[in-house]
Amino acid sequence: MNSFRALIASIILSWGWKRAALAWIAGALSALAMAPFNAWPILFLTIPVMVWLIDGAGAGRLGGIPAAALSGWWFGFGYFTAGLYWIGYAFLVDAETFAWLLPFAVMGLPAGLALFMALGFALARLIWVPGALRILSFASALTFSEWLRGHILTGFPWNAFGYALTEPLALAQTASLVGLWGLTFVALAVFASPAALADDRAVTRRPWMAPALSLLVLAAMALYGAFRLTTHPTQLVAGVKLRLMQPNLQQDVKFNYSAKQMVMEKYLSLSDRATGPQSSGIRDATILIWPESAFPFFLSREADAMAQIANLLPQGTVLVTGAIRPPDQPAGTQITRAYNSIYVIDHDGTILSVYDKLHLVPFGEYLPFQSAMEKLGFVQITKVRGGFIPGDRRRTMNIPNAPRMLPLICYEAIFPGAIVPGADRPGWIVNLTNDGWFGISTGPYQHLQQARLRAVEEGLPLVRSANTGISAVIDPVGRIIAHLELGREGVLDSPLPRPTAPTIFSRVRDIPAALAVALSVLIVLRRRVKPKA
């Protein structure tokens, strides 16, 4: 015990580069809690280190707030560097144009996102109290700063700490009650709890109580999840047969107009491929799904491509596909900007419905201060001058002989609580994406993990078609009932799962998470005003 306390004291009293290194290493190791590793028990070691570093910040200026913020920044820098390294792959697709930006992407983005961690640690220090209650200070402050990260400047809630509690699937079921941000609060409180074991008994009478309660919380989550999974078996929509096409095209081909016919031939032949002795290819499907931005051309302007699609689709089968859509302009007008869209196309080649992506990717689909940055010679990765045009609203789409569908393009699926438009509840979610930008890396696994949690939160099945993978059909409690591996070409035949009744989260959204944070802050502030005797 003496050696344990000596180790904790060395962490608390660390300063300068040693303190920064401790925080960075703890952050980098914390990224192992996310997909595809899902090694979330490591957070029982790394998060308490941060609590102890905040403890040690108290001797600094301004109540230790700047020192706590600096520790938080280093933690965040390590966490996001390790967790988002794969973003650098996108800058190597066209290395001649973008390779020089690689260091700025893999270091600059983590450095910027780490500012939210710095804010969370500063707020935690501001409401810090001695003893086990400081765990609530930590969890509430970090949950608030993570929520801000998910909303400010269009938001980027990638790898929020709540995702650490999504594997095994039973733990993820709590998201149907409290959503990602409620799960984030629980995760931070649970993983910070071992910090109390180092407390002096004069400050914390029962140091073991906090980690014991945390284990009880995890056990309760597991029991609830097991019950929910048992009572919600996968049920299927009658008469709907899905076929997902995963072409595994490299980016230099996918966006090359000269490869137009080769791309179309691959899509057509792959979509009609037999998957077994009893398979009749495309004739087995009622809905064929192709991934995001499937064509190196404007599909609606290419009559021959539309005719080939019509020839492919048997009567009663529709195509749901991603495509770049030109704005509605008079014939002959030069096209300078476009929409990233989803088309629903009938068997005769008629476009039944269109959705334009609402939540665009900064630096990928547009540049902040677009005109000014273009004048300086910058261009976003997709090279659409002026940037893509955002859609005007989130909405569902009608699919013949199937439930209404909610379309989500690429990282629109990572935003909790904002995916279902008002009372217009769909029967399923379709997520078309192109994770081919990020190669064989952890990025596509993390993307799938986050899309999967949307299914659990909403109680809606989610169908995901990705250019290079991971394509999957997910039932409304998060079971992956069929999938295609990353980096594989193929087709996936699957029935469509039925939704559950609306979840508590789908009804009340972030109210439980907000109440948990507010109540924790009130408890902590009451302790500060009236110290324990």
SEKOL-873563 format. One record per residue (C-alpha): residue number from 1; residue in one letter; y, x, z. Coordinates in nm, 3 decimals. Example, Ala and Ser with C-alpha at 12.3 -4.5 7.8 and 13.67 -1.06 7.14 Angstrom:
<drenbas>
> nr|rest|py|px|pz
> 1|A|-0.450|1.230|0.780
> 2|S|-0.106|1.367|0.714
</drenbas>
This chain:
<drenbas>
> nr|rest|py|px|pz
> 1|M|0.000|0.000|0.000
> 2|N|0.239|0.284|0.080
> 3|S|0.184|0.438|-0.264
> 4|F|0.243|0.095|-0.425
> 5|R|0.571|0.054|-0.237
> 6|A|0.670|0.407|-0.329
> 7|L|0.610|0.329|-0.698
> 8|I|0.821|0.013|-0.675
> 9|A|1.096|0.202|-0.494
> 10|S|1.103|0.461|-0.773
> 11|I|1.152|0.181|-1.026
> 12|I|1.424|0.012|-0.823
> 13|L|1.611|0.337|-0.766
> 14|S|1.572|0.474|-1.119
> 15|W|1.891|0.549|-1.305
> 16|G|2.025|0.686|-1.632
> 17|W|1.777|0.763|-1.908
> 18|K|1.476|0.697|-1.683
> 19|R|1.596|0.345|-1.617
> 20|A|1.660|0.285|-1.988
> 21|A|1.317|0.426|-2.080
> 22|L|1.142|0.207|-1.824
> 23|A|1.315|-0.104|-1.960
> 24|W|1.247|-0.013|-2.325
> 25|I|0.879|0.058|-2.264
> 26|A|0.839|-0.264|-2.064
> 27|G|0.999|-0.456|-2.349
> 28|A|0.788|-0.292|-2.620
> 29|L|0.465|-0.357|-2.427
> 30|S|0.571|-0.720|-2.373
> 31|A|0.551|-0.779|-2.749
> 32|L|0.171|-0.753|-2.715
> 33|A|0.183|-1.098|-2.553
> 34|M|0.259|-1.249|-2.897
> 35|A|0.032|-1.313|-3.194
> 36|P|-0.192|-1.168|-3.320
> 37|F|-0.273|-0.983|-2.995
> 38|N|-0.200|-1.266|-2.748
> 39|A|-0.244|-1.016|-2.463
> 40|W|-0.019|-1.224|-2.235
> 41|P|-0.159|-1.091|-1.903
> 42|I|0.038|-0.773|-1.973
> 43|L|0.351|-0.970|-1.881
> 44|F|0.228|-0.976|-1.521
> 45|L|0.304|-0.602|-1.528
> 46|T|0.612|-0.577|-1.750
> 47|I|0.821|-0.872|-1.628
> 48|P|0.807|-0.768|-1.257
> 49|V|0.942|-0.427|-1.364
> 50|M|1.251|-0.607|-1.490
> 51|V|1.289|-0.797|-1.163
> 52|W|1.278|-0.468|-0.975
> 53|L|1.532|-0.310|-1.211
> 54|I|1.766|-0.602|-1.143
> 55|D|1.705|-0.547|-0.770
> 56|G|1.817|-0.188|-0.815
> 57|A|2.130|-0.287|-1.005
> 58|G|2.285|-0.430|-0.689
> 59|A|2.435|-0.100|-0.581
> 60|G|2.643|-0.071|-0.897
> 61|R|2.992|-0.190|-0.984
> 62|L|3.082|-0.559|-0.999
> 63|G|2.779|-0.654|-0.797
> 64|G|2.545|-0.472|-1.035
> 65|I|2.606|-0.713|-1.324
> 66|P|2.685|-0.440|-1.585
> 67|A|2.384|-0.234|-1.476
> 68|A|2.156|-0.540|-1.495
> 69|A|2.293|-0.625|-1.840
> 70|L|2.227|-0.273|-1.963
> 71|S|1.869|-0.286|-1.836
> 72|G|1.828|-0.621|-2.009
> 73|W|1.960|-0.480|-2.334
> 74|W|1.712|-0.192|-2.327
> 75|F|1.429|-0.433|-2.245
> 76|G|1.531|-0.659|-2.534
> 77|F|1.571|-0.364|-2.769
> 78|G|1.215|-0.252|-2.697
> 79|Y|1.080|-0.608|-2.718
> 80|F|1.238|-0.691|-3.052
> 81|T|1.179|-0.349|-3.208
> 82|A|0.807|-0.378|-3.140
> 83|G|0.788|-0.750|-3.217
> 84|L|0.999|-0.759|-3.535
> 85|Y|0.919|-0.424|-3.702
> 86|W|0.762|-0.616|-3.992
> 87|I|1.104|-0.732|-4.114
> 88|G|1.137|-0.387|-4.264
> 89|Y|0.865|-0.468|-4.519
> 90|A|1.103|-0.706|-4.698
> 91|F|1.342|-0.419|-4.771
> 92|L|1.065|-0.226|-4.948
> 93|V|0.983|-0.500|-5.201
> 94|D|1.277|-0.379|-5.409
> 95|A|1.306|-0.036|-5.252
> 96|E|1.552|0.091|-5.513
> 97|T|1.806|-0.169|-5.403
> 98|F|1.733|-0.224|-5.035
> 99|A|1.543|0.073|-4.888
> 100|W|1.862|0.232|-4.758
> 101|L|1.911|-0.076|-4.538
> 102|L|1.568|-0.040|-4.375
> 103|P|1.686|0.150|-4.063
> 104|F|1.966|-0.101|-4.011
> 105|A|1.722|-0.391|-4.034
> 106|V|1.449|-0.259|-3.806
> 107|M|1.699|-0.125|-3.550
> 108|G|2.014|-0.329|-3.601
> 109|L|1.857|-0.675|-3.569
> 110|P|1.671|-0.586|-3.246
> 111|A|1.990|-0.432|-3.109
> 112|G|2.180|-0.752|-3.181
> 113|L|1.913|-0.984|-3.044
> 114|A|1.892|-0.766|-2.733
> 115|L|2.245|-0.882|-2.645
> 116|F|2.094|-1.218|-2.550
> 117|M|1.857|-1.040|-2.311
> 118|A|2.154|-0.850|-2.171
> 119|L|2.333|-1.179|-2.110
> 120|G|2.026|-1.327|-1.941
> 121|F|1.989|-1.030|-1.708
> 122|A|2.361|-1.038|-1.626
> 123|L|2.346|-1.409|-1.541
> 124|A|2.035|-1.349|-1.331
> 125|R|2.215|-1.077|-1.134
> 126|L|2.513|-1.308|-1.090
> 127|I|2.298|-1.566|-0.906
> 128|W|2.055|-1.315|-0.752
> 129|V|1.920|-1.383|-0.404
> 130|P|1.689|-1.176|-0.185
> 131|G|1.324|-1.268|-0.156
> 132|A|1.091|-1.471|-0.374
> 133|L|1.364|-1.716|-0.476
> 134|R|1.509|-1.450|-0.706
> 135|I|1.219|-1.534|-0.938
> 136|L|1.393|-1.866|-1.001
> 137|S|1.719|-1.678|-1.066
> 138|F|1.539|-1.468|-1.324
> 139|A|1.351|-1.753|-1.493
> 140|S|1.649|-1.990|-1.517
> 141|A|1.893|-1.726|-1.646
> 142|L|1.652|-1.587|-1.905
> 143|T|1.550|-1.935|-2.022
> 144|F|1.916|-2.019|-2.079
> 145|S|1.981|-1.698|-2.273
> 146|E|1.665|-1.753|-2.481
> 147|W|1.783|-2.106|-2.558
> 148|L|2.115|-1.960|-2.672
> 149|R|1.927|-1.716|-2.896
> 150|G|1.760|-2.014|-3.055
> 151|H|2.090|-2.185|-3.136
> 152|I|2.387|-1.947|-3.173
> 153|L|2.471|-1.831|-3.529
> 154|T|2.215|-2.078|-3.669
> 155|G|1.959|-1.952|-3.416
> 156|F|1.656|-1.723|-3.422
> 157|P|1.409|-1.827|-3.148
> 158|W|1.136|-1.598|-3.282
> 159|N|0.887|-1.481|-3.015
> 160|A|1.051|-1.676|-2.734
> 161|F|0.858|-1.606|-2.414
> 162|G|0.705|-1.952|-2.409
> 163|Y|0.480|-1.851|-2.698
> 164|A|0.294|-1.621|-2.459
> 165|L|0.137|-1.935|-2.309
> 166|T|0.005|-2.081|-2.634
> 167|E|-0.331|-1.902|-2.638
> 168|P|-0.585|-2.024|-2.535
> 169|L|-0.502|-2.359|-2.689
> 170|A|-0.547|-2.548|-2.359
> 171|L|-0.239|-2.374|-2.217
> 172|A|-0.032|-2.471|-2.522
> 173|Q|-0.081|-2.843|-2.450
> 174|T|0.195|-2.828|-2.187
> 175|A|0.436|-2.804|-2.480
> 176|S|0.363|-3.170|-2.552
> 177|L|0.542|-3.240|-2.221
> 178|V|0.820|-2.983|-2.200
> 179|G|0.846|-2.813|-2.541
> 180|L|0.904|-2.446|-2.611
> 181|W|1.195|-2.404|-2.371
> 182|G|1.012|-2.566|-2.082
> 183|L|0.717|-2.342|-2.160
> 184|T|0.954|-2.043|-2.162
> 185|F|1.081|-2.128|-1.813
> 186|V|0.724|-2.161|-1.683
> 187|A|0.619|-1.833|-1.848
> 188|L|0.911|-1.636|-1.704
> 189|A|0.861|-1.775|-1.353
> 190|V|0.484|-1.723|-1.360
> 191|F|0.494|-1.369|-1.498
> 192|A|0.778|-1.261|-1.267
> 193|S|0.594|-1.382|-0.956
> 194|P|0.403|-1.057|-0.877
> 195|A|0.741|-0.897|-0.805
> 196|A|0.733|-1.077|-0.469
> 197|L|0.432|-0.869|-0.360
> 198|A|0.663|-0.572|-0.306
> 199|D|0.904|-0.766|-0.083
> 200|D|0.958|-0.671|0.278
> 201|R|0.810|-0.937|0.506
> 202|A|1.145|-0.963|0.679
> 203|V|1.280|-1.103|0.352
> 204|T|0.973|-1.284|0.218
> 205|R|0.738|-1.402|0.493
> 206|R|0.446|-1.472|0.259
> 207|P|0.478|-1.236|-0.041
> 208|W|0.146|-1.358|-0.179
> 209|M|0.265|-1.718|-0.207
> 210|A|0.464|-1.678|-0.531
> 211|P|0.179|-1.526|-0.735
> 212|A|-0.066|-1.770|-0.578
> 213|L|0.149|-2.065|-0.685
> 214|S|0.176|-1.914|-1.031
> 215|L|-0.202|-1.898|-1.063
> 216|L|-0.217|-2.262|-0.952
> 217|V|0.037|-2.351|-1.224
> 218|L|-0.175|-2.176|-1.488
> 219|A|-0.486|-2.352|-1.358
> 220|A|-0.309|-2.690|-1.371
> 221|M|-0.193|-2.619|-1.727
> 222|A|-0.546|-2.524|-1.830
> 223|L|-0.692|-2.840|-1.673
> 224|Y|-0.432|-3.063|-1.834
> 225|G|-0.485|-2.891|-2.167
> 226|A|-0.862|-2.921|-2.148
> 227|F|-0.826|-3.292|-2.066
> 228|R|-0.585|-3.347|-2.355
> 229|L|-0.806|-3.164|-2.602
> 230|T|-1.111|-3.361|-2.487
> 231|T|-0.935|-3.696|-2.511
> 232|H|-0.776|-3.619|-2.850
> 233|P|-1.058|-3.534|-3.090
> 234|T|-0.956|-3.466|-3.449
> 235|Q|-0.932|-3.796|-3.634
> 236|L|-0.880|-3.815|-4.010
> 237|V|-0.665|-4.017|-4.248
> 238|A|-0.896|-4.214|-4.472
> 239|G|-0.875|-4.144|-4.844
> 240|V|-0.654|-3.832|-4.825
> 241|K|-0.806|-3.508|-4.954
> 242|L|-0.593|-3.194|-4.943
> 243|R|-0.624|-2.886|-5.158
> 244|L|-0.407|-2.586|-5.062
> 245|M|-0.362|-2.308|-5.317
> 246|Q|-0.294|-1.954|-5.187
> 247|P|-0.225|-1.727|-5.489
> 248|N|-0.159|-1.404|-5.296
> 249|L|0.102|-1.297|-5.552
> 250|Q|0.302|-0.982|-5.493
> 251|Q|0.677|-1.031|-5.473
> 252|D|0.757|-0.824|-5.782
> 253|V|0.544|-1.068|-5.985
> 254|K|0.642|-1.387|-5.808
> 255|F|1.011|-1.346|-5.896
> 256|N|0.970|-1.191|-6.242
> 257|Y|1.054|-1.438|-6.524
> 258|S|0.862|-1.230|-6.778
> 259|A|0.546|-1.304|-6.575
> 260|K|0.602|-1.679|-6.616
> 261|Q|0.288|-1.758|-6.814
> 262|M|0.067|-1.530|-6.608
> 263|V|0.188|-1.701|-6.289
> 264|M|0.127|-2.048|-6.433
> 265|E|-0.220|-1.957|-6.559
> 266|K|-0.314|-1.823|-6.217
> 267|Y|-0.186|-2.134|-6.038
> 268|L|-0.365|-2.368|-6.277
> 269|S|-0.699|-2.189|-6.279
> 270|L|-0.697|-2.129|-5.903
> 271|S|-0.605|-2.491|-5.828
> 272|D|-0.906|-2.613|-6.027
> 273|R|-1.148|-2.357|-5.884
> 274|A|-1.475|-2.493|-5.746
> 275|T|-1.527|-2.409|-5.380
> 276|G|-1.899|-2.479|-5.366
> 277|P|-2.199|-2.627|-5.548
> 278|Q|-2.079|-2.982|-5.484
> 279|S|-1.713|-2.909|-5.567
> 280|S|-1.541|-3.071|-5.865
> 281|G|-1.227|-2.859|-5.834
> 282|I|-0.895|-3.043|-5.850
> 283|R|-1.073|-3.376|-5.901
> 284|D|-1.179|-3.362|-5.536
> 285|A|-0.816|-3.367|-5.418
> 286|T|-0.558|-3.642|-5.383
> 287|I|-0.280|-3.398|-5.280
> 288|L|-0.251|-3.045|-5.422
> 289|I|-0.013|-2.815|-5.231
> 290|W|0.145|-2.496|-5.364
> 291|P|0.358|-2.257|-5.152
> 292|E|0.732|-2.196|-5.123
> 293|S|0.936|-2.086|-5.428
> 294|A|0.621|-2.093|-5.636
> 295|F|0.778|-2.015|-5.975
> 296|P|0.989|-1.732|-6.124
> 297|F|1.194|-1.996|-6.308
> 298|F|1.358|-2.337|-6.262
> 299|L|1.057|-2.566|-6.279
> 300|S|1.252|-2.879|-6.376
> 301|R|1.408|-2.690|-6.672
> 302|E|1.073|-2.571|-6.813
> 303|A|0.915|-2.859|-7.006
> 304|D|0.603|-2.661|-7.093
> 305|A|0.535|-2.582|-6.726
> 306|M|0.580|-2.947|-6.630
> 307|A|0.340|-3.045|-6.911
> 308|Q|0.080|-2.796|-6.786
> 309|I|0.107|-2.944|-6.436
> 310|A|0.063|-3.296|-6.576
> 311|N|-0.246|-3.181|-6.768
> 312|L|-0.388|-3.026|-6.448
> 313|L|-0.345|-3.328|-6.222
> 314|P|-0.598|-3.609|-6.257
> 315|Q|-0.478|-3.965|-6.209
> 316|G|-0.427|-4.037|-5.839
> 317|T|-0.347|-3.674|-5.752
> 318|V|0.005|-3.550|-5.671
> 319|L|0.143|-3.198|-5.639
> 320|V|0.361|-3.085|-5.348
> 321|T|0.518|-2.753|-5.442
> 322|G|0.800|-2.523|-5.355
> 323|A|1.046|-2.441|-5.634
> 324|I|1.398|-2.314|-5.685
> 325|R|1.612|-2.609|-5.796
> 326|P|1.934|-2.582|-5.994
> 327|P|2.222|-2.806|-5.886
> 328|D|2.291|-3.118|-6.086
> 329|Q|2.538|-2.998|-6.350
> 330|P|2.621|-3.087|-6.711
> 331|A|2.394|-2.933|-6.974
> 332|G|2.505|-2.587|-7.077
> 333|T|2.676|-2.508|-6.745
> 334|Q|2.596|-2.160|-6.619
> 335|I|2.379|-2.173|-6.306
> 336|T|2.506|-1.936|-6.038
> 337|R|2.358|-2.089|-5.722
> 338|A|2.051|-2.297|-5.644
> 339|Y|1.852|-2.481|-5.379
> 340|N|1.526|-2.371|-5.220
> 341|S|1.337|-2.698|-5.260
> 342|I|1.013|-2.893|-5.237
> 343|Y|0.908|-3.121|-5.524
> 344|V|0.657|-3.406|-5.514
> 345|I|0.520|-3.442|-5.869
> 346|D|0.300|-3.727|-5.990
> 347|H|-0.003|-3.689|-6.219
> 348|D|0.206|-3.773|-6.527
> 349|G|0.463|-3.500|-6.452
> 350|T|0.720|-3.733|-6.297
> 351|I|0.924|-3.583|-6.011
> 352|L|0.889|-3.844|-5.737
> 353|S|1.094|-3.681|-5.463
> 354|V|1.288|-3.364|-5.379
> 355|Y|1.382|-3.197|-5.049
> 356|D|1.634|-2.912|-5.032
> 357|K|1.598|-2.656|-4.755
> 358|L|1.851|-2.724|-4.482
> 359|H|1.820|-2.420|-4.254
> 360|L|1.865|-2.110|-4.470
> 361|V|1.769|-1.756|-4.366
> 362|P|2.071|-1.529|-4.306
> 363|F|2.058|-1.206|-4.510
> 364|G|1.751|-1.344|-4.688
> 365|E|1.895|-1.653|-4.859
> 366|Y|2.264|-1.607|-4.788
> 367|L|2.507|-1.358|-4.637
> 368|P|2.745|-1.434|-4.352
> 369|F|3.095|-1.429|-4.503
> 370|Q|2.924|-1.437|-4.843
> 371|S|3.224|-1.378|-5.071
> 372|A|3.368|-1.093|-4.868
> 373|M|3.033|-0.914|-4.838
> 374|E|2.957|-0.953|-5.209
> 375|K|3.293|-0.793|-5.290
> 376|L|3.180|-0.496|-5.079
> 377|G|2.864|-0.469|-5.289
> 378|F|2.616|-0.637|-5.055
> 379|V|2.354|-0.883|-5.174
> 380|Q|2.090|-1.081|-4.984
> 381|I|1.724|-1.001|-5.037
> 382|T|1.666|-1.292|-5.276
> 383|K|1.953|-1.165|-5.496
> 384|V|2.096|-1.513|-5.564
> 385|R|2.464|-1.443|-5.614
> 386|G|2.668|-1.671|-5.392
> 387|G|2.359|-1.741|-5.182
> 388|F|2.137|-2.047|-5.184
> 389|I|2.292|-2.390|-5.136
> 390|P|2.181|-2.560|-4.813
> 391|G|2.047|-2.914|-4.824
> 392|D|2.249|-3.196|-4.674
> 393|R|2.003|-3.342|-4.419
> 394|R|1.654|-3.340|-4.273
> 395|R|1.442|-3.627|-4.404
> 396|T|1.088|-3.740|-4.467
> 397|M|0.930|-3.783|-4.811
> 398|N|0.707|-4.054|-4.953
> 399|I|0.366|-3.946|-5.082
> 400|P|0.160|-4.199|-5.282
> 401|N|-0.142|-4.326|-5.087
> 402|A|-0.065|-4.101|-4.788
> 403|P|0.150|-4.111|-4.473
> 404|R|0.516|-4.013|-4.495
> 405|M|0.557|-3.637|-4.490
> 406|L|0.814|-3.417|-4.317
> 407|P|0.886|-3.109|-4.535
> 408|L|0.975|-2.777|-4.373
> 409|I|1.039|-2.464|-4.579
> 410|C|0.958|-2.122|-4.437
> 411|Y|1.119|-2.055|-4.100
> 412|E|1.247|-2.411|-4.059
> 413|A|0.918|-2.453|-3.871
> 414|I|1.024|-2.217|-3.589
> 415|F|1.296|-2.447|-3.452
> 416|P|1.166|-2.681|-3.179
> 417|G|1.296|-3.031|-3.131
> 418|A|1.501|-3.044|-3.450
> 419|I|1.231|-3.111|-3.705
> 420|V|1.179|-3.486|-3.691
> 421|P|1.480|-3.685|-3.815
> 422|G|1.562|-3.949|-3.556
> 423|A|1.335|-4.252|-3.546
> 424|D|1.187|-4.175|-3.888
> 425|R|0.863|-4.032|-3.747
> 426|P|0.638|-3.896|-4.023
> 427|G|0.260|-3.896|-4.031
> 428|W|0.235|-3.520|-4.094
> 429|I|0.433|-3.202|-4.143
> 430|V|0.410|-2.980|-4.452
> 431|N|0.531|-2.622|-4.412
> 432|L|0.560|-2.425|-4.737
> 433|T|0.633|-2.057|-4.691
> 434|N|0.625|-1.718|-4.859
> 435|D|0.534|-1.460|-4.599
> 436|G|0.451|-1.217|-4.879
> 437|W|0.782|-1.045|-4.801
> 438|F|0.622|-0.904|-4.485
> 439|G|0.292|-0.764|-4.612
> 440|I|-0.016|-0.734|-4.392
> 441|S|0.166|-0.721|-4.060
> 442|T|0.201|-0.916|-3.737
> 443|G|0.485|-1.128|-3.883
> 444|P|0.273|-1.392|-4.062
> 445|Y|0.053|-1.434|-3.753
> 446|Q|0.361|-1.494|-3.537
> 447|H|0.495|-1.740|-3.794
> 448|L|0.170|-1.937|-3.784
> 449|Q|0.171|-1.934|-3.403
> 450|Q|0.516|-2.089|-3.396
> 451|A|0.444|-2.352|-3.662
> 452|R|0.128|-2.446|-3.473
> 453|L|0.328|-2.515|-3.157
> 454|R|0.544|-2.764|-3.351
> 455|A|0.227|-2.967|-3.411
> 456|V|0.149|-2.967|-3.038
> 457|E|0.507|-3.055|-2.938
> 458|E|0.533|-3.345|-3.178
> 459|G|0.174|-3.470|-3.183
> 460|L|0.175|-3.437|-3.562
> 461|P|-0.072|-3.259|-3.790
> 462|L|0.076|-2.963|-3.976
> 463|V|-0.035|-2.840|-4.318
> 464|R|0.081|-2.492|-4.408
> 465|S|0.065|-2.342|-4.757
> 466|A|0.165|-1.975|-4.776
> 467|N|0.179|-1.747|-5.080
> 468|T|-0.013|-1.460|-4.918
> 469|G|-0.132|-1.648|-4.610
> 470|I|-0.193|-1.768|-4.354
> 471|S|-0.250|-2.114|-4.506
> 472|A|-0.394|-2.364|-4.259
> 473|V|-0.454|-2.728|-4.170
> 474|I|-0.374|-2.793|-3.804
> 475|D|-0.446|-3.111|-3.612
> 476|P|-0.186|-3.273|-3.379
> 477|V|-0.309|-3.088|-3.069
> 478|G|-0.305|-2.749|-3.242
> 479|R|-0.666|-2.705|-3.354
> 480|I|-0.688|-2.505|-3.676
> 481|I|-0.950|-2.704|-3.863
> 482|A|-0.935|-2.494|-4.181
> 483|H|-0.752|-2.179|-4.290
> 484|L|-0.731|-1.896|-4.543
> 485|E|-0.695|-1.541|-4.412
> 486|L|-0.385|-1.329|-4.466
> 487|G|-0.386|-1.136|-4.794
> 488|R|-0.659|-1.344|-4.957
> 489|E|-0.648|-1.540|-5.283
> 490|G|-0.815|-1.879|-5.272
> 491|V|-0.806|-2.255|-5.232
> 492|L|-0.865|-2.458|-4.919
> 493|D|-1.005|-2.811|-4.923
> 494|S|-0.953|-3.020|-4.614
> 495|P|-0.905|-3.376|-4.492
> 496|L|-0.572|-3.471|-4.334
> 497|P|-0.579|-3.519|-3.955
> 498|R|-0.415|-3.826|-3.805
> 499|P|-0.120|-3.794|-3.563
> 500|T|-0.136|-3.880|-3.195
> 501|A|0.099|-4.123|-3.028
> 502|P|0.449|-3.974|-2.983
> 503|T|0.442|-3.703|-2.715
> 504|I|0.667|-3.696|-2.410
> 505|F|0.852|-3.402|-2.564
> 506|S|0.909|-3.592|-2.889
> 507|R|1.075|-3.866|-2.685
> 508|V|1.289|-3.670|-2.436
> 509|R|1.322|-3.332|-2.610
> 510|D|1.465|-3.054|-2.388
> 511|I|1.554|-3.270|-2.086
> 512|P|1.260|-3.142|-1.870
> 513|A|1.349|-2.779|-1.947
> 514|A|1.717|-2.840|-1.872
> 515|L|1.630|-3.013|-1.544
> 516|A|1.402|-2.724|-1.440
> 517|V|1.677|-2.470|-1.507
> 518|A|1.947|-2.681|-1.337
> 519|L|1.733|-2.750|-1.028
> 520|S|1.641|-2.382|-0.996
> 521|V|2.006|-2.279|-1.013
> 522|L|2.096|-2.537|-0.747
> 523|I|1.822|-2.409|-0.517
> 524|V|1.935|-2.051|-0.565
> 525|L|2.305|-2.132|-0.514
> 526|R|2.224|-2.329|-0.199
> 527|R|2.045|-2.022|-0.064
> 528|R|2.346|-1.803|-0.147
> 529|V|2.586|-2.038|0.031
> 530|K|2.357|-2.081|0.333
> 531|P|2.155|-1.762|0.385
> 532|K|1.819|-1.789|0.550
> 533|A|1.837|-1.717|0.923
</drenbas>
